[in-house]
Amino acid sequence: MADNNAIFRFDGRRFVVTGAARGIGYAIARLVAECGGAVAVLDLEGANPGAAAAKLREEVENAEIISQICDVSSYEQVLAARQALDARWEAPADTLVNNAGIAYNAPAEEMTVAEWDHMLSINLSGVFYCSQVFGTPMIQRGSGTIVSIASMSGIIVNRPQPQVAYNVSKAGVIMLTKSLAAEWAPHGVRVNAVAPGYIHTSLVERFLGTDVLRDYWTGGTPLGRMGTPEEIANAVAFLASDQASYVTGATLVADGGYTLW
């Protein structure tokens, strides 16, 4: 891994990263810790955020990492998580990374109301709940940064898989990012998003070696490959850093060029 410490420094910063027990969220938490930031790993109980935090402490020397169980689709759990973290840190978080999300495919005419509601409750409502709950102390303090993980699926319709609810949820994250950025800029709070393309995580393992991967995913990507969680973490770190101090309301598309075609 490249030495990102020369580019980004987060000493004295307190990061909350949702969905951080694995995948992109874990890569974000690790990079933040490598760059000197304190990190709270938030995830569902079944994802075992405590074990993820312990692993990060082993991987990153002198890292300040804590964990908290939280279902972002529950406003009450998000509020309780913030209160718990504020007490442990003896200060509110100054950076929030909204990474938690789910994905599944279903034709629009077959999707159940429960499936639709579940997708939107986590991927969109969860982003709003966390942004409001963790963003309010930022507004009161007059500074803060929020970065949400959207998707290129909020910009284009993917092929060949039908995923209307996922696409709509991620398009909502992009507009939520713009709306919050406009409202909270006078309070010194920057709000941005990263829109990844196809990223090589455990969620796509079952597609490796398939026609879907060859013909549509990597075949439709100008760079000819999937991205890595670390590449998305780098994009998040930039938007969260002082190097992006004049950037707000932006969605940084990190898709290997997929949306160009």
DRENPA-3360 file (N, C-alpha, C; in nm, 2 decimals, always signed):
BEGIN
1 = MADNNAIF = +0.08/-0.12/+0.00/+0.00/+0.00/+0.00/+0.09/+0.13/+0.00 ~ +0.05/+0.22/-0.08/+0.12/+0.35/-0.09/+0.12/+0.42/+0.05 ~ +0.22/+0.50/+0.07/+0.22/+0.58/+0.20/+0.14/+0.70/+0.18 ~ +0.01/+0.69/+0.23/-0.08/+0.80/+0.22/-0.06/+0.91/+0.32 ~ +0.02/+0.87/+0.42/+0.05/+0.97/+0.53/+0.11/+1.10/+0.48 ~ +0.18/+1.09/+0.37/+0.25/+1.21/+0.31/+0.14/+1.30/+0.24 ~ +0.03/+1.25/+0.21/-0.08/+1.33/+0.15/-0.18/+1.38/+0.24 ~ -0.24/+1.29/+0.32/-0.35/+1.32/+0.41/-0.30/+1.30/+0.56;
9 = RFDGRRFV = -0.34/+1.40/+0.64/-0.32/+1.39/+0.78/-0.45/+1.42/+0.85 ~ -0.49/+1.33/+0.95/-0.61/+1.35/+1.02/-0.59/+1.35/+1.17 ~ -0.47/+1.39/+1.21/-0.44/+1.40/+1.35/-0.54/+1.49/+1.42 ~ -0.59/+1.44/+1.54/-0.69/+1.52/+1.61/-0.83/+1.51/+1.56 ~ -0.85/+1.44/+1.45/-0.99/+1.43/+1.39/-1.05/+1.30/+1.44 ~ -1.19/+1.31/+1.46/-1.27/+1.19/+1.50/-1.36/+1.15/+1.39 ~ -1.34/+1.04/+1.33/-1.42/+0.99/+1.22/-1.52/+0.88/+1.27 ~ -1.64/+0.89/+1.22/-1.74/+0.79/+1.23/-1.76/+0.73/+1.09;
17 = VTGAARGI = -1.74/+0.60/+1.08/-1.76/+0.53/+0.95/-1.86/+0.42/+0.97 ~ -1.97/+0.43/+0.90/-2.08/+0.33/+0.91/-2.05/+0.22/+0.81 ~ -2.10/+0.10/+0.85/-2.07/-0.02/+0.76/-1.93/-0.05/+0.75 ~ -1.85/-0.03/+0.86/-1.71/-0.03/+0.85/-1.64/-0.17/+0.89 ~ -1.73/-0.27/+0.91/-1.67/-0.40/+0.95/-1.60/-0.47/+0.84 ~ -1.63/-0.43/+0.72/-1.57/-0.51/+0.60/-1.58/-0.42/+0.48 ~ -1.52/-0.47/+0.37/-1.52/-0.41/+0.24/-1.47/-0.26/+0.23 ~ -1.55/-0.18/+0.16/-1.51/-0.04/+0.14/-1.50/+0.03/+0.28;
25 = GYAIARLV = -1.59/+0.01/+0.37/-1.59/+0.08/+0.49/-1.47/+0.04/+0.58 ~ -1.43/-0.08/+0.57/-1.31/-0.12/+0.65/-1.18/-0.05/+0.59 ~ -1.18/-0.05/+0.45/-1.06/+0.02/+0.39/-1.06/+0.17/+0.43 ~ -1.17/+0.23/+0.44/-1.18/+0.37/+0.47/-1.13/+0.39/+0.62 ~ -1.18/+0.30/+0.71/-1.14/+0.31/+0.85/-0.99/+0.29/+0.86 ~ -0.94/+0.20/+0.79/-0.79/+0.17/+0.80/-0.71/+0.29/+0.75 ~ -0.75/+0.35/+0.64/-0.67/+0.46/+0.58/-0.68/+0.58/+0.68 ~ -0.79/+0.60/+0.73/-0.81/+0.71/+0.83/-0.71/+0.69/+0.95;
33 = AECGGAVA = -0.71/+0.57/+1.00/-0.62/+0.54/+1.11/-0.48/+0.55/+1.07 ~ -0.44/+0.51/+0.95/-0.30/+0.52/+0.91/-0.26/+0.67/+0.90 ~ -0.36/+0.75/+0.88/-0.33/+0.90/+0.86/-0.35/+0.97/+0.99 ~ -0.36/+0.90/+1.10/-0.36/+0.96/+1.23/-0.50/+1.00/+1.29 ~ -0.61/+0.96/+1.22/-0.74/+0.99/+1.28/-0.79/+0.89/+1.37 ~ -0.87/+0.93/+1.46/-0.95/+0.84/+1.55/-1.07/+0.79/+1.48 ~ -1.10/+0.66/+1.49/-1.21/+0.60/+1.41/-1.31/+0.53/+1.50 ~ -1.44/+0.55/+1.47/-1.54/+0.47/+1.53/-1.60/+0.38/+1.42;
41 = VLDLEGAN = -1.59/+0.25/+1.44/-1.64/+0.15/+1.35/-1.78/+0.12/+1.38 ~ -1.88/+0.16/+1.30/-2.02/+0.13/+1.32/-2.07/+0.02/+1.22 ~ -2.14/-0.07/+1.28/-2.20/-0.17/+1.19/-2.30/-0.25/+1.27 ~ -2.37/-0.34/+1.20/-2.47/-0.43/+1.26/-2.40/-0.52/+1.35 ~ -2.48/-0.57/+1.45/-2.43/-0.67/+1.55/-2.37/-0.79/+1.48 ~ -2.44/-0.84/+1.37/-2.40/-0.96/+1.30/-2.27/-0.94/+1.22 ~ -2.24/-0.82/+1.19/-2.11/-0.79/+1.12/-1.99/-0.78/+1.22 ~ -2.02/-0.78/+1.35/-1.91/-0.78/+1.45/-1.82/-0.67/+1.44;
49 = PGAAAAKL = -1.87/-0.54/+1.46/-1.77/-0.43/+1.45/-1.66/-0.43/+1.55 ~ -1.69/-0.50/+1.66/-1.58/-0.51/+1.77/-1.46/-0.58/+1.72 ~ -1.49/-0.69/+1.65/-1.38/-0.77/+1.59/-1.30/-0.70/+1.48 ~ -1.38/-0.62/+1.40/-1.32/-0.54/+1.30/-1.23/-0.43/+1.36 ~ -1.27/-0.37/+1.47/-1.19/-0.27/+1.53/-1.07/-0.33/+1.59 ~ -1.08/-0.45/+1.65/-0.96/-0.51/+1.71/-0.86/-0.55/+1.60 ~ -0.91/-0.59/+1.48/-0.82/-0.62/+1.37/-0.75/-0.50/+1.32 ~ -0.82/-0.39/+1.32/-0.76/-0.26/+1.27/-0.65/-0.22/+1.37;
57 = REEVENAE = -0.67/-0.24/+1.50/-0.57/-0.20/+1.60/-0.45/-0.28/+1.59 ~ -0.46/-0.41/+1.54/-0.35/-0.49/+1.52/-0.27/-0.45/+1.39 ~ -0.34/-0.40/+1.29/-0.28/-0.37/+1.16/-0.22/-0.23/+1.16 ~ -0.27/-0.14/+1.24/-0.23/+0.00/+1.24/-0.17/+0.03/+1.38 ~ -0.04/+0.05/+1.39/+0.02/+0.08/+1.52/-0.03/+0.21/+1.58 ~ -0.06/+0.20/+1.71/-0.10/+0.32/+1.79/-0.23/+0.38/+1.74 ~ -0.31/+0.30/+1.67/-0.44/+0.35/+1.61/-0.54/+0.36/+1.73 ~ -0.62/+0.47/+1.72/-0.73/+0.49/+1.82/-0.86/+0.45/+1.75;
65 = IISQICDV = -0.90/+0.33/+1.78/-1.02/+0.28/+1.71/-1.12/+0.22/+1.81 ~ -1.24/+0.26/+1.80/-1.35/+0.21/+1.89/-1.46/+0.15/+1.80 ~ -1.55/+0.08/+1.86/-1.66/+0.02/+1.78/-1.79/+0.05/+1.84 ~ -1.90/+0.04/+1.76/-2.03/+0.06/+1.81/-2.13/-0.01/+1.73 ~ -2.22/-0.09/+1.79/-2.32/-0.16/+1.71/-2.43/-0.06/+1.67 ~ -2.47/-0.06/+1.55/-2.57/+0.04/+1.50/-2.64/+0.00/+1.37 ~ -2.77/+0.00/+1.37/-2.85/-0.02/+1.25/-2.89/+0.12/+1.20 ~ -2.83/+0.16/+1.09/-2.85/+0.30/+1.04/-2.99/+0.32/+1.00;
73 = SSYEQVLA = -3.07/+0.22/+0.98/-3.21/+0.24/+0.94/-3.30/+0.27/+1.06 ~ -3.24/+0.26/+1.18/-3.32/+0.30/+1.30/-3.27/+0.43/+1.35 ~ -3.35/+0.53/+1.35/-3.31/+0.66/+1.40/-3.27/+0.66/+1.55 ~ -3.35/+0.57/+1.62/-3.32/+0.56/+1.77/-3.18/+0.50/+1.79 ~ -3.14/+0.40/+1.71/-3.00/+0.35/+1.72/-2.90/+0.44/+1.68 ~ -2.92/+0.52/+1.58/-2.82/+0.62/+1.53/-2.80/+0.72/+1.64 ~ -2.91/+0.77/+1.70/-2.90/+0.87/+1.81/-2.83/+0.81/+1.93 ~ -2.86/+0.69/+1.97/-2.79/+0.62/+2.08/-2.64/+0.60/+2.05;
81 = ARQALDAR = -2.61/+0.57/+1.92/-2.47/+0.55/+1.89/-2.39/+0.68/+1.90 ~ -2.45/+0.79/+1.86/-2.38/+0.92/+1.87/-2.36/+0.96/+2.02 ~ -2.46/+0.94/+2.10/-2.45/+0.97/+2.24/-2.34/+0.88/+2.31 ~ -2.33/+0.75/+2.27/-2.23/+0.67/+2.32/-2.09/+0.71/+2.28 ~ -2.07/+0.74/+2.15/-1.94/+0.78/+2.10/-1.90/+0.92/+2.16 ~ -1.99/+1.01/+2.17/-1.96/+1.14/+2.23/-1.91/+1.12/+2.38 ~ -1.97/+1.03/+2.45/-1.93/+1.00/+2.59/-1.79/+0.94/+2.59 ~ -1.76/+0.85/+2.50/-1.63/+0.78/+2.50/-1.52/+0.87/+2.45;
89 = WEAPADTL = -1.55/+0.95/+2.35/-1.45/+1.04/+2.30/-1.44/+1.17/+2.39 ~ -1.54/+1.20/+2.47/-1.56/+1.32/+2.54/-1.56/+1.44/+2.45 ~ -1.61/+1.42/+2.33/-1.63/+1.52/+2.22/-1.70/+1.46/+2.11 ~ -1.77/+1.54/+2.03/-1.85/+1.49/+1.92/-1.75/+1.46/+1.80 ~ -1.80/+1.38/+1.71/-1.73/+1.35/+1.59/-1.72/+1.47/+1.50 ~ -1.61/+1.49/+1.43/-1.61/+1.60/+1.33/-1.61/+1.56/+1.19 ~ -1.61/+1.42/+1.16/-1.62/+1.37/+1.03/-1.71/+1.25/+1.03 ~ -1.80/+1.24/+0.94/-1.89/+1.13/+0.92/-1.88/+1.07/+0.78;
97 = VNNAGIAY = -1.86/+0.94/+0.77/-1.86/+0.87/+0.64/-1.98/+0.78/+0.64 ~ -2.07/+0.81/+0.55/-2.19/+0.73/+0.54/-2.16/+0.62/+0.43 ~ -2.12/+0.50/+0.48/-2.08/+0.40/+0.39/-2.18/+0.28/+0.39 ~ -2.25/+0.26/+0.50/-2.34/+0.15/+0.52/-2.44/+0.14/+0.40 ~ -2.46/+0.02/+0.35/-2.56/+0.01/+0.24/-2.58/-0.14/+0.20 ~ -2.68/-0.17/+0.13/-2.71/-0.30/+0.08/-2.74/-0.30/-0.06 ~ -2.74/-0.41/-0.13/-2.77/-0.42/-0.27/-2.83/-0.56/-0.30 ~ -2.93/-0.56/-0.38/-2.98/-0.69/-0.44/-3.06/-0.65/-0.56;
105 = NAPAEEMT = -3.08/-0.76/-0.64/-3.14/-0.74/-0.77/-3.28/-0.80/-0.78 ~ -3.37/-0.73/-0.84/-3.51/-0.79/-0.86/-3.57/-0.70/-0.97 ~ -3.64/-0.77/-1.06/-3.72/-0.69/-1.16/-3.82/-0.61/-1.10 ~ -3.84/-0.49/-1.15/-3.93/-0.39/-1.09/-4.07/-0.45/-1.07 ~ -4.12/-0.53/-1.17/-4.26/-0.58/-1.16/-4.27/-0.69/-1.05 ~ -4.16/-0.74/-1.01/-4.16/-0.85/-0.91/-4.12/-0.81/-0.77 ~ -4.06/-0.69/-0.76/-4.01/-0.65/-0.63/-4.12/-0.63/-0.53 ~ -4.10/-0.68/-0.41/-4.21/-0.66/-0.31/-4.20/-0.52/-0.24;
113 = VAEWDHML = -4.30/-0.48/-0.18/-4.30/-0.35/-0.11/-4.20/-0.36/+0.01 ~ -4.19/-0.48/+0.07/-4.09/-0.49/+0.18/-3.95/-0.48/+0.13 ~ -3.92/-0.53/+0.01/-3.78/-0.52/-0.05/-3.75/-0.38/-0.08 ~ -3.85/-0.31/-0.14/-3.83/-0.17/-0.17/-3.80/-0.09/-0.05 ~ -3.89/-0.10/+0.05/-3.88/-0.02/+0.18/-3.75/-0.05/+0.25 ~ -3.70/-0.18/+0.25/-3.58/-0.22/+0.32/-3.46/-0.15/+0.25 ~ -3.46/-0.15/+0.12/-3.35/-0.09/+0.05/-3.34/+0.06/+0.08 ~ -3.45/+0.13/+0.07/-3.45/+0.27/+0.09/-3.43/+0.31/+0.23;
121 = SINLSGVF = -3.47/+0.23/+0.32/-3.45/+0.26/+0.47/-3.30/+0.26/+0.50 ~ -3.23/+0.17/+0.44/-3.08/+0.16/+0.48/-3.00/+0.26/+0.39 ~ -3.02/+0.25/+0.26/-2.94/+0.32/+0.16/-2.96/+0.47/+0.16 ~ -3.08/+0.51/+0.19/-3.12/+0.66/+0.18/-3.16/+0.72/+0.31 ~ -3.26/+0.66/+0.38/-3.30/+0.71/+0.51/-3.19/+0.70/+0.61 ~ -3.11/+0.59/+0.60/-3.00/+0.58/+0.70/-2.89/+0.69/+0.68 ~ -2.87/+0.73/+0.55/-2.77/+0.84/+0.53/-2.83/+0.97/+0.58 ~ -2.96/+0.99/+0.57/-3.02/+1.11/+0.62/-3.01/+1.11/+0.78;
129 = YCSQVFGT = -3.05/+1.00/+0.84/-3.05/+0.99/+0.98/-2.91/+1.02/+1.04 ~ -2.81/+0.95/+0.98/-2.67/+0.97/+1.03/-2.63/+1.12/+1.01 ~ -2.66/+1.17/+0.89/-2.61/+1.30/+0.86/-2.68/+1.40/+0.96 ~ -2.81/+1.39/+0.98/-2.87/+1.48/+1.08/-2.82/+1.47/+1.22 ~ -2.81/+1.34/+1.27/-2.77/+1.32/+1.40/-2.63/+1.36/+1.43 ~ -2.54/+1.32/+1.34/-2.39/+1.36/+1.36/-2.36/+1.50/+1.31 ~ -2.45/+1.55/+1.22/-2.42/+1.68/+1.16/-2.46/+1.79/+1.25 ~ -2.56/+1.77/+1.33/-2.61/+1.88/+1.42/-2.50/+1.93/+1.51;
137 = PMIQRGSG = -2.42/+1.85/+1.58/-2.31/+1.91/+1.66/-2.21/+1.98/+1.57 ~ -2.19/+1.93/+1.44/-2.10/+2.00/+1.35/-2.15/+2.15/+1.33 ~ -2.28/+2.16/+1.30/-2.34/+2.29/+1.28/-2.32/+2.38/+1.40 ~ -2.34/+2.32/+1.52/-2.33/+2.40/+1.64/-2.19/+2.44/+1.66 ~ -2.09/+2.36/+1.62/-1.95/+2.39/+1.64/-1.90/+2.48/+1.53 ~ -1.96/+2.48/+1.41/-1.92/+2.57/+1.30/-1.82/+2.50/+1.21 ~ -1.81/+2.37/+1.22/-1.72/+2.30/+1.13/-1.75/+2.15/+1.13 ~ -1.72/+2.09/+1.02/-1.74/+1.94/+1.01/-1.74/+1.90/+0.86;
145 = TIVSIASM = -1.73/+1.77/+0.84/-1.72/+1.71/+0.71/-1.80/+1.58/+0.70 ~ -1.88/+1.57/+0.60/-1.96/+1.45/+0.58/-1.93/+1.40/+0.43 ~ -1.90/+1.27/+0.42/-1.88/+1.21/+0.29/-1.97/+1.08/+0.29 ~ -2.05/+1.08/+0.18/-2.14/+0.96/+0.17/-2.10/+0.88/+0.05 ~ -2.12/+0.75/+0.06/-2.09/+0.66/-0.05/-2.22/+0.64/-0.13 ~ -2.22/+0.71/-0.25/-2.33/+0.69/-0.34/-2.30/+0.58/-0.44 ~ -2.31/+0.59/-0.56/-2.28/+0.49/-0.66/-2.30/+0.55/-0.80 ~ -2.22/+0.49/-0.90/-2.25/+0.53/-1.04/-2.39/+0.49/-1.07;
153 = SGIIVNRP = -2.45/+0.40/-1.00/-2.59/+0.36/-1.02/-2.69/+0.47/-0.99 ~ -2.65/+0.57/-0.93/-2.73/+0.69/-0.90/-2.73/+0.79/-1.02 ~ -2.64/+0.75/-1.12/-2.63/+0.84/-1.24/-2.67/+0.77/-1.37 ~ -2.65/+0.63/-1.37/-2.68/+0.55/-1.49/-2.76/+0.43/-1.44 ~ -2.82/+0.36/-1.54/-2.89/+0.23/-1.51/-2.80/+0.12/-1.55 ~ -2.76/+0.04/-1.45/-2.67/-0.07/-1.48/-2.72/-0.18/-1.57 ~ -2.64/-0.25/-1.64/-2.67/-0.37/-1.72/-2.59/-0.48/-1.67 ~ -2.64/-0.61/-1.68/-2.77/-0.65/-1.72/-2.87/-0.66/-1.60;
161 = QPQVAYNV = -2.82/-0.64/-1.48/-2.90/-0.68/-1.36/-3.01/-0.57/-1.33 ~ -3.13/-0.61/-1.30/-3.24/-0.51/-1.27/-3.22/-0.47/-1.12 ~ -3.21/-0.34/-1.09/-3.19/-0.30/-0.96/-3.25/-0.16/-0.93 ~ -3.38/-0.15/-0.96/-3.44/-0.02/-0.96/-3.43/+0.04/-0.82 ~ -3.46/-0.03/-0.71/-3.45/+0.03/-0.58/-3.31/+0.08/-0.54 ~ -3.21/+0.00/-0.58/-3.07/+0.04/-0.55/-3.04/+0.17/-0.63 ~ -3.08/+0.17/-0.75/-3.05/+0.29/-0.84/-3.11/+0.41/-0.78 ~ -3.24/+0.40/-0.74/-3.31/+0.52/-0.69/-3.25/+0.56/-0.55;
169 = SKAGVIML = -3.22/+0.46/-0.47/-3.16/+0.50/-0.34/-3.03/+0.58/-0.35 ~ -2.95/+0.54/-0.45/-2.82/+0.60/-0.47/-2.83/+0.74/-0.54 ~ -2.93/+0.75/-0.63/-2.96/+0.88/-0.68/-3.01/+0.98/-0.57 ~ -3.08/+0.92/-0.48/-3.13/+1.00/-0.37/-3.01/+1.05/-0.28 ~ -2.91/+0.96/-0.26/-2.79/+1.00/-0.19/-2.72/+1.12/-0.25 ~ -2.71/+1.12/-0.38/-2.65/+1.23/-0.46/-2.72/+1.36/-0.44 ~ -2.86/+1.36/-0.45/-2.93/+1.48/-0.43/-2.93/+1.52/-0.28 ~ -2.94/+1.43/-0.19/-2.93/+1.46/-0.05/-2.80/+1.53/-0.02;
177 = TKSLAAEW = -2.69/+1.48/-0.08/-2.56/+1.54/-0.06/-2.56/+1.69/-0.11 ~ -2.62/+1.72/-0.22/-2.63/+1.85/-0.27/-2.71/+1.94/-0.18 ~ -2.82/+1.89/-0.14/-2.92/+1.96/-0.06/-2.85/+2.00/+0.08 ~ -2.79/+1.90/+0.15/-2.73/+1.93/+0.27/-2.61/+2.02/+0.26 ~ -2.54/+2.01/+0.15/-2.42/+2.10/+0.13/-2.47/+2.24/+0.12 ~ -2.58/+2.26/+0.05/-2.63/+2.40/+0.03/-2.68/+2.46/+0.16 ~ -2.75/+2.37/+0.24/-2.80/+2.42/+0.36/-2.70/+2.45/+0.47 ~ -2.60/+2.36/+0.47/-2.50/+2.36/+0.58/-2.37/+2.44/+0.55;
185 = APHGVRVN = -2.35/+2.48/+0.43/-2.23/+2.56/+0.40/-2.21/+2.68/+0.49 ~ -2.32/+2.76/+0.51/-2.31/+2.87/+0.60/-2.26/+2.84/+0.74 ~ -2.28/+2.71/+0.78/-2.24/+2.67/+0.91/-2.10/+2.61/+0.91 ~ -2.03/+2.61/+0.80/-1.89/+2.56/+0.80/-1.89/+2.40/+0.78 ~ -2.00/+2.34/+0.74/-2.00/+2.20/+0.72/-2.00/+2.16/+0.58 ~ -1.90/+2.09/+0.53/-1.89/+2.04/+0.39/-1.95/+1.90/+0.38 ~ -2.03/+1.88/+0.27/-2.10/+1.76/+0.25/-2.07/+1.71/+0.10 ~ -2.01/+1.60/+0.09/-1.97/+1.55/-0.05/-2.00/+1.40/-0.06;
193 = AVAPGYIH = -1.99/+1.34/-0.17/-2.01/+1.20/-0.20/-1.91/+1.14/-0.29 ~ -1.89/+1.01/-0.28/-1.81/+0.94/-0.38/-1.91/+0.84/-0.45 ~ -1.90/+0.83/-0.58/-1.99/+0.74/-0.65/-1.90/+0.63/-0.72 ~ -1.88/+0.51/-0.65/-1.80/+0.41/-0.70/-1.86/+0.34/-0.82 ~ -1.78/+0.28/-0.90/-1.82/+0.18/-1.00/-1.82/+0.04/-0.94 ~ -1.78/-0.05/-1.02/-1.78/-0.19/-0.97/-1.65/-0.21/-0.90 ~ -1.66/-0.25/-0.77/-1.55/-0.26/-0.68/-1.54/-0.41/-0.64 ~ -1.41/-0.46/-0.63/-1.39/-0.60/-0.60/-1.40/-0.62/-0.45;
201 = TSLVERFL = -1.51/-0.65/-0.40/-1.54/-0.69/-0.26/-1.60/-0.83/-0.25 ~ -1.62/-0.87/-0.13/-1.68/-1.01/-0.12/-1.82/-1.02/-0.18 ~ -1.89/-0.90/-0.20/-2.02/-0.90/-0.25/-2.02/-0.94/-0.40 ~ -1.91/-0.93/-0.47/-1.91/-0.96/-0.61/-1.83/-1.09/-0.64 ~ -1.79/-1.17/-0.54/-1.71/-1.29/-0.56/-1.79/-1.39/-0.65 ~ -1.92/-1.40/-0.63/-1.99/-1.50/-0.71/-2.00/-1.47/-0.85 ~ -1.97/-1.35/-0.89/-1.97/-1.31/-1.03/-1.84/-1.33/-1.10 ~ -1.73/-1.36/-1.03/-1.60/-1.37/-1.09/-1.60/-1.48/-1.19;
209 = GTDVLRDY = -1.55/-1.46/-1.31/-1.54/-1.56/-1.41/-1.67/-1.58/-1.49 ~ -1.77/-1.50/-1.46/-1.90/-1.51/-1.53/-1.90/-1.42/-1.66 ~ -2.00/-1.45/-1.74/-2.02/-1.36/-1.86/-2.06/-1.22/-1.82 ~ -2.13/-1.21/-1.71/-2.18/-1.08/-1.66/-2.05/-0.99/-1.63 ~ -1.96/-1.05/-1.56/-1.83/-0.97/-1.53/-1.76/-0.94/-1.66 ~ -1.74/-1.04/-1.75/-1.66/-1.01/-1.87/-1.73/-0.92/-1.97 ~ -1.85/-0.94/-1.99/-1.92/-0.87/-2.10/-1.98/-0.74/-2.06 ~ -2.02/-0.72/-1.93/-2.08/-0.60/-1.89/-2.00/-0.52/-1.79;
217 = WTGGTPLG = -1.95/-0.58/-1.69/-1.89/-0.50/-1.58/-1.75/-0.46/-1.62 ~ -1.65/-0.55/-1.63/-1.52/-0.51/-1.67/-1.52/-0.47/-1.82 ~ -1.60/-0.54/-1.90/-1.61/-0.52/-2.04/-1.67/-0.38/-2.07 ~ -1.74/-0.33/-1.98/-1.80/-0.19/-2.00/-1.72/-0.08/-1.93 ~ -1.61/-0.12/-1.87/-1.53/-0.02/-1.80/-1.40/+0.01/-1.88 ~ -1.38/+0.14/-1.92/-1.27/+0.17/-2.01/-1.13/+0.13/-1.95 ~ -1.12/+0.13/-1.82/-0.99/+0.09/-1.76/-0.98/-0.07/-1.76 ~ -1.09/-0.14/-1.79/-1.08/-0.28/-1.81/-1.07/-0.36/-1.68;
225 = RMGTPEEI = -1.11/-0.31/-1.57/-1.10/-0.38/-1.44/-1.19/-0.33/-1.34 ~ -1.22/-0.40/-1.23/-1.29/-0.35/-1.12/-1.19/-0.27/-1.03 ~ -1.25/-0.18/-0.95/-1.17/-0.10/-0.86/-1.15/-0.18/-0.73 ~ -1.07/-0.12/-0.64/-1.04/-0.18/-0.51/-1.10/-0.10/-0.40 ~ -1.13/-0.15/-0.29/-1.18/-0.07/-0.18/-1.08/+0.04/-0.14 ~ -0.95/+0.01/-0.15/-0.85/+0.11/-0.12/-0.86/+0.23/-0.21 ~ -0.89/+0.21/-0.33/-0.91/+0.32/-0.43/-1.02/+0.41/-0.39 ~ -1.13/+0.35/-0.34/-1.25/+0.43/-0.30/-1.21/+0.50/-0.17;
233 = ANAVAFLA = -1.14/+0.44/-0.08/-1.09/+0.50/+0.05/-1.01/+0.63/+0.02 ~ -0.92/+0.62/-0.08/-0.84/+0.74/-0.12/-0.93/+0.85/-0.16 ~ -1.04/+0.82/-0.24/-1.13/+0.93/-0.28/-1.20/+0.99/-0.16 ~ -1.24/+0.91/-0.07/-1.31/+0.96/+0.06/-1.21/+1.04/+0.14 ~ -1.09/+1.00/+0.15/-0.99/+1.07/+0.23/-0.97/+1.21/+0.17 ~ -0.96/+1.22/+0.04/-0.94/+1.35/-0.02/-1.06/+1.44/+0.01 ~ -1.18/+1.40/-0.01/-1.29/+1.48/+0.02/-1.30/+1.52/+0.17 ~ -1.26/+1.43/+0.26/-1.26/+1.46/+0.40/-1.15/+1.55/+0.44;
241 = SDQASYVT = -1.04/+1.56/+0.36/-0.92/+1.63/+0.40/-0.93/+1.78/+0.38 ~ -0.83/+1.85/+0.44/-0.82/+2.00/+0.42/-0.78/+2.03/+0.27 ~ -0.73/+1.93/+0.20/-0.70/+1.96/+0.06/-0.83/+1.98/-0.02 ~ -0.94/+1.94/+0.03/-1.07/+1.96/-0.04/-1.15/+2.07/+0.03 ~ -1.09/+2.17/+0.09/-1.16/+2.27/+0.17/-1.25/+2.35/+0.09 ~ -1.24/+2.36/-0.04/-1.33/+2.44/-0.12/-1.42/+2.36/-0.20 ~ -1.44/+2.23/-0.16/-1.53/+2.14/-0.23/-1.64/+2.10/-0.14 ~ -1.77/+2.13/-0.19/-1.88/+2.09/-0.12/-2.00/+2.07/-0.22;
249 = GATLVADG = -2.08/+1.97/-0.19/-2.19/+1.94/-0.28/-2.15/+1.86/-0.40 ~ -2.03/+1.81/-0.40/-1.98/+1.74/-0.52/-1.99/+1.59/-0.50 ~ -2.01/+1.52/-0.61/-2.00/+1.37/-0.62/-1.88/+1.33/-0.70 ~ -1.78/+1.27/-0.64/-1.66/+1.23/-0.71/-1.69/+1.09/-0.77 ~ -1.70/+1.08/-0.90/-1.72/+0.95/-0.96/-1.59/+0.87/-0.98 ~ -1.59/+0.76/-0.91/-1.47/+0.67/-0.92/-1.51/+0.54/-0.98 ~ -1.52/+0.53/-1.11/-1.58/+0.42/-1.18/-1.50/+0.36/-1.29 ~ -1.37/+0.40/-1.30/-1.29/+0.34/-1.40/-1.33/+0.39/-1.54;
257 = GYTLW = -1.42/+0.49/-1.55/-1.47/+0.54/-1.67/-1.60/+0.48/-1.72 ~ -1.66/+0.39/-1.64/-1.78/+0.32/-1.68/-1.89/+0.41/-1.73 ~ -1.91/+0.52/-1.67/-2.02/+0.61/-1.71/-1.99/+0.69/-1.83 ~ -1.87/+0.68/-1.89/-1.84/+0.75/-2.01/-1.91/+0.69/-2.13 ~ -1.94/+0.56/-2.13/-2.00/+0.50/-2.24/-2.15/+0.48/-2.23;
% end
